[in-house]
């Protein structure tokens, strides 16, 4: 299967190397800068927004059970629809509804510092990698950090397959491709934000650097997902709105790929004037055949939530979590983007205060990280450049 040719009629062009990806793209959005105080504040808000958004989605991160319809039914029973807070825990739980095992530390009233999650581990690791390697970062550096700092049982799907391949001595493209049916799933997309933070206002620079991380474990749309997320976050720092950030970010995705097609679809839906509910239904119909942890459907859900967010943090995070699929990953990405747009002062206290400025992590040496410290270190790189 790994060496089989595409079926006749395949029209997509989905290269894997950075050079071939770049060759498919048109002109990129020019880099833009912003004042130091503004940059510092927005990076802090981005970290807080990402971590809060992740925790909002964690109790319902089970896409085969927590569909958009099922989430809506539960939130209506809990008098919490539309979602604008952490997910409530009903006691007793209604029959047919089961929150994930993390609910004692991620539901409304129970958040006391951020729970551990891979959507938080990877940004922390990305920061460490950039502090260590800067622009010289390559996939082998990422792999070495995984095997040194990440317990294998805390990495999943494509990342675990790549991890096993490295332990068994495989290198190069074999790490991402050998026995890895998850290599176009969402795992890389959740790892892109910090590359956007350090290249605030420079979507293409963020995307190029994130490629070095993504290509360790992913190919095709899996790689594009991380490049898109990095560009999306970078664009948010200088864009006038979340819609403009989405529009700019698509420029880093190969235009004849399935991901680009899906993202363009979301913009067409927005231009048509339909409601968020109708747009979500369209996205479910078009991309619901993918695994609930695939890149394409989840990226579309993120884009739709941002396009219909009206730049409001609670609206955007609530809507992307209510969309189902990979709720914590998508909540983190939307929280990151809208955190940048909002700034620290405008973040909602009901989501931010319970984080207590700290997060758990499975990375060796990084547990109980202080969120403001992560932001300060990120800001230093953004201001002083990567060596």
Secondary structure, DSSP 8 states (H G I E B T S, - for coil): -TT----TT-------SHHHHHHH-----------HHHHHHHHHHHHHHHHHHHHHHHTT--TTTS-HHHHHHHHHHTT--S--SS----SS--TT----TTHHHHSTTT-SSB---HHHHHHHHHHHHHHHHGGG--HHHHHHHHHHHS-GGG--HHHHHHHHHHHTT--THHHHHTT-TTTTBTTTGGG-HHHHHHTTT-HHHHHHHHHHHHTTT--HHHHHHHHHHHHHHHHHTT-SSHHHHHHHHGGGS-TTSHHHHHHHHHHHHHHHT--HHHHHHHHHHHHTTS-TTBHHHHHHHHHHHHHTSTT-HHHHHHHHHHT-SSHHHHHHHHHHHHHHHH-GGGS-HHHHGGGTTEE--SSTT-TTEEHHHHHHHHHHHHHH---
